[in-house]
Amino acid sequence: RTANGVSGDEQNIFEREEFQSGAKLVAIISDAASSGISLHCENAARVKNQRRRVHITLELPWSADKAIQQLGRSHRSNQSSAPEYKFLISSVGGERRFASAVARRLESLGALTQGDRRATVGAKGLGLTAFNLDTKWGRSALARLLKIIAGVSSPPYSLPPVPLAEKAALTERLEREAAAEDKLLQDAADDFGFPMYGGYGVTTTKEAPTVFAGGTTDPTKIKFSFADVDGVDEKDAEKELEEVVLDPTPTKKKQALEKEAAAKSSSGDDDEVEITKTVGDALPHARPHCMDFPFASTKHADACPLCYCFVCDTPVENCPSWHSHCDATDVGPTADVWRAKREAHKVTFQYAARIWLRSVGIETDSAGGQTGGKQDTKTAVGRFLNRLLGLKLVQQNLLFEEFAKLVEHEVKIARREGRYDEAITEIKGGVVKITDRETLQRPRDNVGALEHLTVEIDRGIPWSDVTAKLKEANDDAAKAEEARKERLKTFGAGATDMRRAPKSLNGFWRSKAPHPITKRHSHLLAIQGKSFMPGETRDTSLRIWRPGTGIWNYGATQLLQTYARVDPDVDEAFQREWVAEFEHAKAHCVHGANCKTGPSCEVGRRVVTAHVLKGSLLTAMRDAEKTLNQHITSGSRTTKVGVCRLCETGTNGESLLGIKIPNQFHGDVIEALAE
């Protein structure tokens, strides 16, 4: 028996009863308890603990079916309230593979992410919908990513730079591979009995290589012989070689240039031009081209202040490997080797990604950007995410974030073109009120009634509410900073947050320039997101509130470019401007008094109207789509109406599912559906 006097076989039953009765408020279940036990808020007298359950999943299981079993412990039939689920998922790109598999399975079963939105408190907020990347948009984004990496497609945005540590490691790896290949060639040359370097008529040895073989031997000591060429005299060729290549100092060349410049100056042909210096003395140059320290006759490690490393393309004093890079040159038999190292040092995201993916068995085809072998479109995303687990964390995050950005890009295009299925959307606003009802069809055999609802939505946020939101955000940020400092004290410098922004953007902002039509400045409150979605960075986790249009997503780069931070305690006019914009947006659009649409224009208005169909939706949806497609003239594109959730604000507000009809076509749809 245990300390509480219960036998080990009955311990789990005892702990469950303690939790269900309210004696204990926290229940910890292991993988073994993922099935068979019920911890939901059952609507029965024997369950005294009627608190809403908050189910925290510390680690997603490998199997989506097992995840459903675990989540089903707190979400069952005959419950008085649905649970709230919280999933702990790190920012590591490879771990998103498990979240993607679970989300895909849950969506297919309609278990949480869209079928019952109460279980996740909004699928787009705390649910797993955003983690489901194994969709047609995900497969399209993966194909495009591989084409971008292969260099056959242009990215829709600028690609990220490769971190310096990864660039150095990649360069070192390529240099080792090049050295190994060079050794194989040298060994093969020795086996066949001919020298590795050298050309016709050039005597070279392994003990004393010439400059053209990567060494430092003075070329004036080399015996050259020239083949007979029509029209070229051997003595003239030797003289030209002596003047251009073998001159140990640039004296003759400089003297010739100065003499030529003096002749032009004394002739008086051009009084406005005067040559004071030669180009080689004034501009930065690669070390092999230095005129003060000729590459052929001086030590390669010596350099003038304007010398740059041929491989790194940085000043000599900044080159981390100058002891070896000083021998780099663009002439001679080793020129190709040094050029390859120079190109390898200019590591881009595409170049690094090709090597990283190749190391885990994903080959990019230059013709189509597909993975090697036969492409299975159903499992391509899953295979890609699985292979990411074999890379380092930095490499995983770089590749996954680019993949997630492309998924979001594909979804945005689909939304703009009307091809994206939003599933169930919510009609949100500060105030949501049904202002008019119209019965279109009365109930009949096996068919329910159909109603047309006119909904008024006030999207604005008053000054009192926006200041409360900022105070709450600042309090949360202060608590998070205190917790971070405590972690640093306890665990040391290793306990850092990979996604922590270097500087907070929370606060009020005013546009730097007024609107070109209304001549008014724009105002907003910016708050950084508390949680991160796949591929989300500081730039995409920003939420803004405008006085007239409510909450939106915004990019940090765009915010810093077009807005300036404002402190309302210092700038007292900001509060008056916010209130004025709040009142002005109630009945005016952003186009001003000369709007071509007239009073019916709702672009930028605070109070907008929505038209929703309630009742028998299946038949009404087909008829509404047919009517809409008859009025659309943009090519062969078809439009699908979406299901929406309408929740009226207020104590007695109504909550319902319906079909949202576009405002510009609602009259035609209602006329077609009316009896």
KOLVOGU-579372 format. One line per 4 residues: their letters; for each residue x, y negated, z of C-alpha. Coordinates in Angstrom, 3 decimals. Layout:
<pts>
A = X,Y,Z | ...
</pts>
This chain:
<pts>
RTAN = 0.000,0.000,0.000 | 1.028,-3.594,-0.631 | 1.168,-6.453,1.868 | -2.535,-7.257,1.366
GVSG = -3.539,-3.708,2.295 | -4.629,-2.687,-1.224 | -3.211,0.369,-2.963 | -1.095,-0.114,-6.058
DEQN = -3.690,1.510,-8.333 | -6.349,-0.994,-7.278 | -4.109,-4.055,-7.117 | -5.129,-5.435,-10.535
IFER = -8.837,-5.085,-9.729 | -8.316,-6.861,-6.400 | -6.433,-9.763,-8.053 | -9.107,-10.117,-10.720
EEFQ = -11.845,-10.372,-8.094 | -9.797,-12.951,-6.196 | -9.595,-15.088,-9.351 | -13.236,-14.653,-10.343
SGAK = -14.428,-15.509,-6.832 | -12.385,-18.705,-6.699 | -10.045,-17.589,-3.923 | -7.166,-17.895,-6.392
LVAI = -7.137,-20.451,-9.180 | -4.217,-19.086,-11.242 | -4.061,-15.670,-12.880 | -0.902,-14.397,-14.569
ISDA = -1.429,-11.537,-17.000 | 1.289,-9.525,-18.718 | 1.283,-7.773,-22.054 | -0.131,-4.659,-20.353
ASSG = -3.187,-6.633,-19.221 | -3.945,-7.910,-22.716 | -6.935,-5.583,-23.027 | -9.652,-4.350,-20.705
ISLH = -9.679,-7.178,-18.163 | -12.262,-9.996,-18.201 | -11.332,-13.385,-16.777 | -13.877,-15.558,-18.597
CENA = -16.296,-17.960,-16.941 | -19.210,-15.547,-16.948 | -22.681,-16.986,-16.532 | -23.580,-14.681,-13.662
ARVK = -24.127,-15.008,-9.935 | -21.352,-12.537,-9.102 | -18.739,-14.873,-10.653 | -18.402,-17.793,-8.240
NQRR = -15.476,-19.395,-10.060 | -17.332,-21.452,-12.685 | -14.392,-23.724,-13.489 | -13.489,-24.054,-17.138
RVHI = -10.651,-21.714,-18.029 | -7.360,-23.124,-19.356 | -5.478,-20.305,-21.077 | -1.747,-21.024,-21.501
TLEL = 0.153,-18.708,-23.855 | 3.862,-18.847,-23.076 | 4.914,-16.665,-26.008 | 2.977,-15.629,-29.081
PWSA = 3.121,-11.878,-29.697 | 4.457,-10.344,-32.886 | 1.062,-8.933,-33.834 | -1.875,-11.213,-34.570
DKAI = -4.293,-8.491,-33.414 | -2.574,-8.398,-30.029 | -2.828,-12.184,-29.823 | -6.581,-11.918,-30.387
QQLG = -6.791,-9.382,-27.572 | -4.892,-11.684,-25.215 | -6.985,-14.745,-26.043 | -10.147,-12.683,-25.672
RSHR = -9.540,-12.214,-21.937 | -10.880,-15.706,-21.260 | -13.227,-16.162,-24.235 | -16.115,-13.696,-24.220
SNQS = -19.871,-13.597,-24.603 | -22.232,-14.825,-21.890 | -19.819,-17.513,-20.720 | -20.956,-20.789,-19.200
SAPE = -18.123,-22.810,-20.817 | -15.594,-22.113,-23.539 | -11.913,-22.006,-22.570 | -9.200,-24.439,-23.557
YKFL = -6.168,-22.828,-25.174 | -2.631,-24.189,-25.015 | 0.148,-22.545,-26.993 | 3.806,-23.055,-26.096
ISSV = 5.720,-23.122,-29.396 | 9.238,-24.517,-29.664 | 10.560,-26.707,-32.465 | 12.710,-23.869,-33.852
GGER = 11.783,-23.327,-37.487 | 11.966,-19.531,-37.345 | 9.495,-19.299,-34.460 | 6.821,-20.904,-36.616
RFAS = 6.730,-17.619,-38.490 | 4.859,-16.000,-35.561 | 2.499,-18.951,-35.200 | 1.786,-18.814,-38.933
AVAR = 0.936,-15.107,-38.819 | -1.349,-15.514,-35.802 | -3.083,-18.585,-37.257 | -3.688,-16.837,-40.576
RLES = -5.229,-13.850,-38.826 | -7.359,-15.994,-36.537 | -8.665,-18.037,-39.442 | -9.558,-14.939,-41.422
LGAL = -11.576,-13.634,-38.468 | -13.070,-17.030,-37.650 | -12.054,-16.461,-34.063 | -10.735,-19.826,-32.873
TQGD = -9.303,-22.324,-35.272 | -12.476,-23.225,-37.189 | -15.271,-20.875,-36.179 | -15.535,-22.100,-32.592
RRAT = -13.966,-25.486,-32.220 | -14.819,-25.749,-28.534 | -12.323,-22.979,-27.773 | -9.363,-25.056,-28.941
VGAK = -10.653,-28.569,-28.275 | -10.258,-29.420,-31.945 | -8.394,-27.122,-34.305 | -6.281,-29.984,-35.615
GLGL = -5.300,-31.013,-32.102 | -4.408,-27.989,-29.988 | -5.397,-25.169,-32.331 | -3.281,-23.216,-34.754
TAFN = -4.770,-24.432,-38.027 | -1.778,-26.632,-38.795 | 0.548,-23.657,-38.296 | -1.109,-21.560,-40.983
LDTK = 1.390,-22.010,-43.805 | 0.615,-18.772,-45.625 | -1.973,-20.403,-47.888 | -2.053,-21.260,-51.565
WGRS = -0.722,-24.698,-50.659 | 2.108,-23.085,-48.693 | 2.987,-20.767,-51.586 | 2.938,-23.692,-54.003
ALAR = 5.167,-25.719,-51.665 | 7.618,-22.812,-51.292 | 7.925,-22.425,-55.058 | 8.588,-26.152,-55.386
LLKI = 11.146,-26.100,-52.556 | 13.116,-23.338,-54.269 | 13.022,-25.261,-57.545 | 14.337,-28.366,-55.774
IAGV = 17.140,-26.348,-54.180 | 17.966,-24.807,-57.561 | 18.172,-28.303,-59.066 | 15.450,-27.823,-61.702
SSPP = 12.842,-30.043,-60.009 | 12.976,-33.486,-58.429 | 11.840,-33.899,-54.806 | 8.911,-36.267,-54.099
YSLP = 10.973,-37.947,-51.362 | 14.601,-38.376,-50.357 | 16.213,-35.218,-48.989 | 17.936,-35.275,-45.586
PVPL = 21.723,-35.367,-45.252 | 23.600,-32.317,-44.041 | 24.954,-32.762,-40.481 | 28.693,-33.380,-40.313
AEKA = 29.326,-30.225,-38.286 | 27.507,-28.064,-40.842 | 29.244,-29.843,-43.709 | 32.674,-29.223,-42.151
ALTE = 31.867,-25.556,-41.483 | 30.613,-25.090,-45.031 | 33.678,-26.781,-46.515 | 36.011,-24.640,-44.423
RLER = 34.174,-21.526,-45.521 | 34.458,-22.448,-49.187 | 38.166,-23.223,-48.775 | 38.714,-19.802,-47.225
EAAA = 36.872,-18.145,-50.098 | 38.892,-20.157,-52.639 | 42.148,-19.217,-50.902 | 41.163,-15.544,-50.882
EDKL = 40.310,-15.676,-54.579 | 43.581,-17.460,-55.327 | 45.501,-14.755,-53.456 | 43.787,-12.040,-55.477
LQDA = 44.784,-13.768,-58.706 | 48.380,-14.159,-57.491 | 48.550,-10.489,-56.496 | 47.177,-9.477,-59.870
ADDF = 49.745,-11.667,-61.625 | 52.579,-10.099,-59.607 | 51.342,-6.613,-60.430 | 51.430,-7.338,-64.168
GFPM = 54.851,-9.020,-63.931 | 54.111,-12.579,-65.090 | 54.109,-15.804,-63.071 | 50.869,-17.221,-61.725
YGGY = 51.621,-20.816,-62.679 | 53.559,-22.499,-65.426 | 53.119,-23.069,-69.139 | 54.990,-22.572,-72.337
GVTT = 58.547,-23.843,-71.978 | 58.201,-24.708,-68.239 | 60.455,-22.764,-65.910 | 58.829,-22.236,-62.480
TKEA = 59.562,-19.943,-59.572 | 57.643,-18.997,-56.443 | 60.493,-20.294,-54.269 | 60.607,-23.772,-55.858
PTVF = 57.268,-24.641,-57.468 | 56.989,-27.827,-59.486 | 54.605,-30.663,-58.850 | 52.381,-29.250,-61.569
AGGT = 52.118,-26.059,-59.546 | 51.178,-27.928,-56.383 | 54.753,-28.428,-55.066 | 57.027,-31.427,-54.551
TDPT = 59.948,-30.675,-56.915 | 61.129,-33.718,-58.874 | 59.976,-33.166,-62.488 | 63.082,-34.998,-63.792
KIKF = 65.045,-31.858,-62.859 | 62.857,-29.638,-65.052 | 63.958,-28.708,-68.548 | 61.168,-29.336,-71.045
SFAD = 60.995,-28.114,-74.623 | 58.332,-29.226,-77.074 | 56.700,-27.274,-79.844 | 56.940,-28.677,-83.361
VDGV = 53.886,-30.754,-84.182 | 53.305,-32.422,-87.529 | 54.010,-36.149,-87.352 | 55.513,-36.070,-83.808
DEKD = 59.239,-36.344,-83.296 | 60.702,-34.476,-80.314 | 62.917,-37.401,-79.271 | 59.976,-39.843,-79.330
AEKE = 57.934,-37.458,-77.195 | 60.768,-37.126,-74.668 | 61.132,-40.922,-74.514 | 57.403,-41.422,-73.932
LEEV = 57.396,-38.727,-71.256 | 60.299,-40.437,-69.497 | 58.566,-43.831,-69.534 | 55.079,-42.688,-68.470
VLDP = 55.435,-39.547,-66.348 | 58.978,-39.179,-65.115 | 59.659,-42.783,-64.104 | 60.249,-42.483,-60.331
TPTK = 59.187,-46.100,-59.774 | 56.622,-48.339,-61.460 | 59.292,-51.013,-62.092 | 59.399,-50.736,-65.879
KKQA = 55.649,-50.699,-66.204 | 55.238,-53.716,-63.922 | 57.964,-55.603,-65.725 | 56.302,-54.927,-69.071
LEKE = 52.943,-56.131,-67.780 | 54.438,-59.272,-66.243 | 56.382,-59.996,-69.411 | 53.258,-59.631,-71.518
AAAK = 51.264,-61.874,-69.168 | 53.987,-64.541,-69.209 | 54.046,-64.471,-72.998 | 50.324,-65.028,-73.196
SSSG = 50.478,-67.800,-70.609 | 53.282,-69.660,-72.408 | 51.636,-69.386,-75.805 | 48.712,-71.522,-74.628
DDDE = 46.116,-69.343,-76.345 | 43.962,-69.205,-73.245 | 44.461,-71.800,-70.509 | 41.610,-70.486,-68.293
VEIT = 42.844,-66.909,-67.718 | 45.883,-66.091,-65.624 | 46.991,-62.588,-64.657 | 48.429,-62.660,-61.167
KTVG = 48.389,-58.986,-60.160 | 48.132,-55.607,-61.773 | 45.055,-53.505,-61.121 | 46.980,-50.756,-59.376
DALP = 48.146,-53.166,-56.667 | 44.684,-54.540,-55.821 | 42.184,-51.681,-55.794 | 41.855,-48.572,-53.616
HARP = 42.983,-45.421,-55.391 | 43.434,-41.717,-54.899 | 46.748,-40.618,-53.423 | 47.981,-38.969,-56.686
HCMD = 47.558,-42.320,-58.484 | 49.501,-44.440,-56.002 | 52.136,-46.696,-57.647 | 53.958,-47.565,-54.421
FPFA = 54.502,-43.895,-53.530 | 54.740,-41.963,-56.818 | 53.273,-38.505,-56.390 | 56.126,-36.829,-58.274
STKH = 59.090,-38.222,-56.366 | 57.859,-39.000,-52.822 | 56.488,-36.995,-49.968 | 52.810,-36.323,-50.504
ADAC = 51.978,-37.157,-46.878 | 53.249,-40.731,-47.360 | 50.626,-43.200,-48.537 | 49.962,-46.901,-48.876
PLCY = 47.108,-48.650,-46.996 | 44.870,-48.426,-50.091 | 45.329,-44.695,-50.639 | 42.267,-42.457,-50.418
CFVC = 42.163,-38.695,-49.912 | 41.409,-37.042,-53.228 | 39.246,-34.349,-51.555 | 37.390,-36.299,-48.852
DTPV = 37.169,-39.591,-50.786 | 37.932,-41.461,-47.549 | 40.926,-43.549,-46.476 | 43.948,-41.444,-45.665
ENCP = 43.868,-42.346,-41.972 | 40.260,-41.051,-41.759 | 40.919,-37.709,-43.446 | 40.651,-34.912,-40.824
SWHS = 42.763,-32.490,-42.917 | 45.396,-34.775,-44.396 | 48.165,-32.280,-43.628 | 46.746,-30.034,-46.381
HCDA = 44.761,-32.511,-48.491 | 47.846,-34.613,-49.139 | 48.862,-32.103,-51.851 | 45.599,-32.594,-53.761
TDVG = 45.997,-33.744,-57.356 | 43.935,-33.965,-60.500 | 46.684,-32.805,-62.902 | 48.526,-29.557,-63.287
PTAD = 47.451,-25.917,-62.889 | 45.984,-26.482,-59.395 | 43.778,-29.365,-60.510 | 40.715,-27.137,-60.899
VWRA = 41.172,-25.789,-57.381 | 41.376,-29.264,-55.874 | 38.432,-30.494,-57.954 | 36.374,-27.583,-56.640
KREA = 37.314,-28.500,-53.074 | 36.424,-32.131,-53.785 | 32.983,-31.123,-55.049 | 32.507,-28.769,-52.105
HKVT = 33.230,-31.616,-49.711 | 30.376,-33.605,-51.244 | 27.877,-31.216,-49.724 | 24.244,-32.096,-50.481
FQYA = 21.117,-30.539,-49.050 | 20.512,-28.524,-52.225 | 24.075,-27.214,-52.287 | 24.023,-26.245,-48.597
ARIW = 20.530,-24.738,-48.820 | 21.553,-22.499,-51.721 | 24.434,-21.082,-49.666 | 22.304,-20.705,-46.519
LRSV = 19.486,-18.919,-48.327 | 21.955,-16.713,-50.191 | 23.416,-15.613,-46.859 | 20.005,-14.219,-45.805
GIET = 19.219,-12.589,-49.128 | 17.170,-15.290,-50.899 | 18.511,-16.151,-54.327 | 17.291,-19.255,-56.161
DSAG = 16.788,-18.809,-59.862 | 17.802,-21.887,-61.853 | 15.051,-21.185,-64.382 | 12.092,-21.066,-62.053
GQTG = 13.214,-21.459,-58.488 | 11.724,-18.133,-57.476 | 13.152,-15.670,-55.044 | 15.255,-12.860,-56.375
GKQD = 13.484,-9.849,-57.718 | 9.763,-9.476,-58.340 | 7.784,-12.288,-56.729 | 4.960,-11.188,-54.428
TKTA = 2.817,-14.276,-54.008 | 0.906,-12.817,-51.071 | 3.953,-12.346,-48.862 | 6.390,-14.958,-50.195
VGRF = 5.834,-17.391,-47.315 | 6.046,-14.651,-44.704 | 9.271,-13.306,-46.197 | 10.751,-16.804,-46.339
LNRL = 9.921,-17.488,-42.685 | 11.252,-14.072,-41.675 | 14.573,-14.718,-43.390 | 14.918,-18.080,-41.637
LGLK = 15.365,-16.182,-38.383 | 18.791,-15.082,-39.625 | 20.110,-18.648,-39.815 | 21.454,-20.981,-37.161
LVQQ = 18.943,-23.262,-35.417 | 20.103,-26.400,-37.224 | 19.791,-24.671,-40.591 | 16.374,-23.246,-39.680
NLLF = 15.020,-26.648,-38.711 | 16.355,-28.401,-41.821 | 14.850,-25.857,-44.208 | 11.579,-25.492,-42.344
EEFA = 10.966,-29.221,-42.007 | 11.451,-29.720,-45.742 | 9.107,-26.816,-46.430 | 6.468,-28.247,-44.055
KLVE = 6.768,-31.695,-45.658 | 6.155,-30.177,-49.068 | 3.102,-28.325,-47.723 | 1.716,-31.610,-46.431
HEVK = 2.513,-33.223,-49.788 | 0.613,-30.495,-51.654 | -2.360,-30.881,-49.293 | -2.422,-34.669,-49.786
IARR = -2.491,-34.249,-53.554 | -5.275,-31.666,-53.268 | -7.297,-33.978,-51.035 | -6.856,-36.869,-53.446
EGRY = -7.987,-34.734,-56.364 | -10.898,-33.186,-54.469 | -9.467,-29.640,-54.529 | -8.844,-29.211,-50.801
DEAI = -11.351,-27.362,-48.635 | -11.531,-29.227,-45.337 | -13.713,-26.522,-43.712 | -15.532,-28.210,-40.809
TEIK = -14.723,-31.893,-40.350 | -15.883,-34.143,-37.549 | -17.580,-37.505,-37.877 | -15.728,-39.564,-35.290
GGVV = -15.971,-43.095,-34.011 | -16.240,-45.188,-30.887 | -20.014,-45.238,-31.319 | -21.851,-42.646,-33.467
KITD = -25.617,-43.137,-33.742 | -28.363,-41.681,-35.948 | -30.378,-44.655,-37.203 | -32.854,-43.022,-39.616
RETL = -34.358,-39.580,-40.362 | -36.114,-38.478,-43.530 | -37.664,-35.049,-44.122 | -36.770,-33.827,-47.602
QRPR = -38.191,-30.283,-47.407 | -40.691,-28.835,-44.955 | -40.119,-25.335,-43.552 | -41.522,-22.478,-45.615
DNVG = -41.090,-18.701,-45.867 | -37.559,-17.703,-44.810 | -36.333,-21.263,-45.445 | -35.986,-23.902,-42.766
ALEH = -36.614,-27.607,-43.004 | -34.139,-30.024,-44.595 | -33.588,-33.519,-43.202 | -31.610,-36.531,-44.370
LTVE = -29.893,-38.398,-41.525 | -28.482,-41.901,-41.820 | -25.610,-42.262,-39.358 | -24.011,-45.512,-38.215
IDRG = -20.374,-45.231,-37.105 | -18.552,-47.974,-35.208 | -14.839,-47.222,-35.665 | -13.429,-50.267,-33.883
IPWS = -11.684,-50.396,-30.542 | -12.142,-53.424,-28.220 | -9.291,-55.079,-26.343 | -10.155,-53.497,-22.981
DVTA = -10.004,-49.968,-24.387 | -6.771,-50.494,-26.314 | -4.938,-51.864,-23.275 | -6.085,-48.843,-21.270
KLKE = -4.689,-46.516,-23.950 | -1.339,-48.278,-23.896 | -1.170,-48.077,-20.086 | -1.925,-44.352,-20.197
ANDD = 0.742,-43.791,-22.867 | 3.352,-45.746,-20.897 | 2.544,-43.779,-17.727 | 2.932,-40.497,-19.623
AAKA = 6.225,-41.655,-21.112 | 7.537,-42.662,-17.686 | 6.614,-39.273,-16.223 | 8.253,-37.476,-19.138
EEAR = 11.432,-39.509,-18.670 | 11.517,-38.711,-14.960 | 11.047,-35.017,-15.712 | 13.875,-35.183,-18.270
KERL = 16.224,-36.750,-15.733 | 15.338,-34.059,-13.211 | 16.134,-31.366,-15.777 | 19.471,-33.011,-16.470
KTFG = 20.295,-33.018,-12.752 | 19.304,-29.380,-12.399 | 20.567,-27.791,-15.601 | 23.126,-30.280,-16.916
AGAT = 23.551,-31.889,-20.308 | 22.314,-28.772,-22.131 | 18.720,-29.381,-21.036 | 17.898,-31.956,-23.697
DMRR = 14.825,-32.310,-25.870 | 15.609,-31.767,-29.571 | 12.664,-33.956,-30.630 | 13.010,-36.831,-28.162
APKS = 12.962,-40.130,-30.069 | 15.914,-42.429,-29.379 | 13.665,-45.435,-28.851 | 9.981,-45.697,-27.999
LNGF = 7.684,-47.419,-30.481 | 4.721,-47.648,-28.104 | 3.224,-51.120,-28.030 | 1.397,-53.818,-29.981
WRSK = 2.479,-54.887,-33.467 | 1.583,-57.737,-35.840 | 2.162,-57.699,-39.609 | 5.100,-59.791,-40.782
APHP = 3.141,-61.224,-43.716 | -0.589,-62.063,-43.922 | -2.984,-60.199,-46.202 | -2.699,-61.640,-49.747
ITKR = -6.494,-62.038,-50.088 | -7.875,-62.757,-46.623 | -4.728,-64.634,-45.462 | -5.041,-62.880,-42.090
HSHL = -2.388,-60.967,-40.168 | -3.013,-57.324,-39.295 | -2.744,-56.053,-35.722 | -2.355,-52.556,-34.318
LAIQ = -1.394,-50.476,-31.311 | 1.218,-47.756,-31.985 | 1.650,-44.701,-29.749 | 3.964,-41.798,-30.427
GKSF = 2.346,-38.362,-30.436 | 2.560,-36.125,-27.372 | 2.854,-32.910,-29.356 | 4.401,-31.928,-32.657
MPGE = 2.981,-30.036,-35.586 | 5.099,-27.947,-38.007 | 7.774,-30.031,-39.648 | 6.670,-33.098,-37.762
TRDT = 9.365,-35.590,-36.821 | 9.388,-38.959,-35.152 | 8.313,-40.560,-38.421 | 5.154,-38.450,-38.729
SLRI = 4.059,-38.284,-35.073 | 2.918,-41.888,-34.805 | -0.731,-42.727,-34.083 | -2.055,-46.255,-34.533
WRPG = -5.266,-48.015,-33.510 | -6.562,-50.968,-35.498 | -9.197,-53.381,-34.155 | -11.621,-52.643,-36.969
TGIW = -10.900,-49.139,-38.297 | -9.819,-47.161,-35.235 | -7.207,-44.400,-35.169 | -4.924,-43.468,-38.085
NYGA = -1.640,-41.692,-38.742 | 1.294,-43.923,-39.645 | 4.984,-43.599,-40.428 | 7.615,-45.180,-38.207
TQLL = 9.662,-46.357,-41.196 | 6.686,-48.141,-42.710 | 5.804,-49.649,-39.342 | 9.280,-51.114,-38.835
QTYA = 9.352,-52.496,-42.378 | 5.987,-54.267,-42.363 | 5.267,-55.030,-38.685 | 6.965,-56.839,-35.798
RVDP = 6.598,-55.883,-32.137 | 4.543,-58.257,-29.980 | 4.320,-58.622,-26.195 | 0.795,-59.916,-25.337
DVDE = 2.066,-61.272,-22.005 | 4.442,-63.577,-23.894 | 2.405,-64.178,-27.050 | -0.992,-65.125,-25.600
AFQR = -2.464,-65.677,-29.077 | -2.229,-61.955,-29.871 | -5.224,-61.046,-27.680 | -7.374,-63.749,-29.304
EWVA = -6.329,-62.527,-32.759 | -7.215,-58.933,-31.844 | -10.689,-59.936,-30.626 | -11.222,-62.118,-33.720
EFEH = -10.272,-59.274,-36.065 | -12.535,-56.912,-34.101 | -15.526,-59.226,-34.557 | -14.725,-60.138,-38.173
AKAH = -14.467,-56.498,-39.298 | -18.008,-55.732,-38.129 | -19.637,-57.120,-41.278 | -16.753,-57.927,-43.670
CVHG = -14.597,-55.707,-45.869 | -10.883,-56.237,-46.545 | -11.516,-57.759,-49.988 | -12.764,-61.075,-48.637
ANCK = -15.638,-63.231,-49.831 | -14.966,-62.518,-53.529 | -15.372,-58.729,-53.264 | -16.634,-57.300,-56.582
TGPS = -18.713,-54.599,-54.860 | -20.582,-57.096,-52.720 | -22.106,-56.634,-49.252 | -22.292,-52.846,-49.710
CEVG = -18.491,-52.504,-49.699 | -17.311,-50.682,-46.558 | -13.547,-50.642,-47.178 | -11.951,-51.790,-43.933
RRVV = -15.269,-52.503,-42.227 | -15.720,-51.646,-38.585 | -19.279,-50.345,-38.880 | -19.803,-47.860,-41.718
TAHV = -22.648,-45.614,-42.782 | -22.644,-41.870,-43.429 | -25.349,-39.677,-44.972 | -25.768,-36.167,-43.583
LKGS = -28.093,-33.307,-44.535 | -29.385,-31.204,-41.630 | -31.298,-27.952,-41.683 | -31.255,-25.261,-44.380
LLTA = -27.747,-25.898,-45.660 | -26.883,-22.962,-47.947 | -29.388,-23.778,-50.682 | -28.965,-27.516,-50.167
MRDA = -25.185,-27.233,-50.549 | -25.429,-25.572,-53.965 | -28.011,-28.081,-55.216 | -25.998,-31.034,-53.869
EKTL = -22.790,-29.852,-55.573 | -24.659,-29.361,-58.847 | -26.016,-32.912,-58.684 | -22.623,-34.379,-57.783
NQHI = -20.843,-32.625,-60.640 | -23.369,-34.040,-63.094 | -22.345,-37.580,-62.112 | -18.576,-37.017,-62.119
TSGS = -16.897,-37.900,-65.408 | -13.222,-37.412,-64.497 | -12.378,-34.496,-66.781 | -13.460,-30.997,-65.824
RTTK = -12.891,-31.451,-62.109 | -15.669,-30.229,-59.814 | -16.563,-31.511,-56.367 | -17.495,-29.431,-53.331
VGVC = -19.393,-30.885,-50.422 | -18.053,-30.076,-46.972 | -19.631,-29.032,-43.721 | -19.282,-31.597,-40.942
RLCE = -19.934,-31.697,-37.203 | -21.897,-34.709,-35.992 | -21.777,-35.570,-32.292 | -23.840,-38.571,-31.246
TGTN = -22.305,-40.666,-28.480 | -24.288,-41.382,-25.368 | -25.866,-39.326,-22.611 | -28.612,-37.782,-24.760
GESL = -26.606,-37.628,-27.982 | -27.392,-34.901,-30.480 | -24.753,-32.447,-31.722 | -25.323,-30.660,-35.024
LGIK = -23.760,-29.164,-38.143 | -24.583,-30.682,-41.491 | -23.447,-31.570,-44.995 | -21.877,-34.969,-45.597
IPNQ = -22.848,-36.576,-48.903 | -20.627,-39.237,-50.564 | -22.212,-42.658,-50.139 | -22.014,-43.574,-53.818
FHGD = -24.081,-40.512,-54.820 | -26.368,-40.034,-51.831 | -29.382,-41.528,-53.629 | -29.114,-39.093,-56.540
VIEA = -28.630,-36.093,-54.230 | -31.571,-37.021,-51.997 | -33.798,-37.534,-55.038 | -32.848,-34.103,-56.401
LAE = -33.434,-32.351,-53.075 | -36.707,-34.118,-52.176 | -39.922,-32.178,-52.680
</pts>
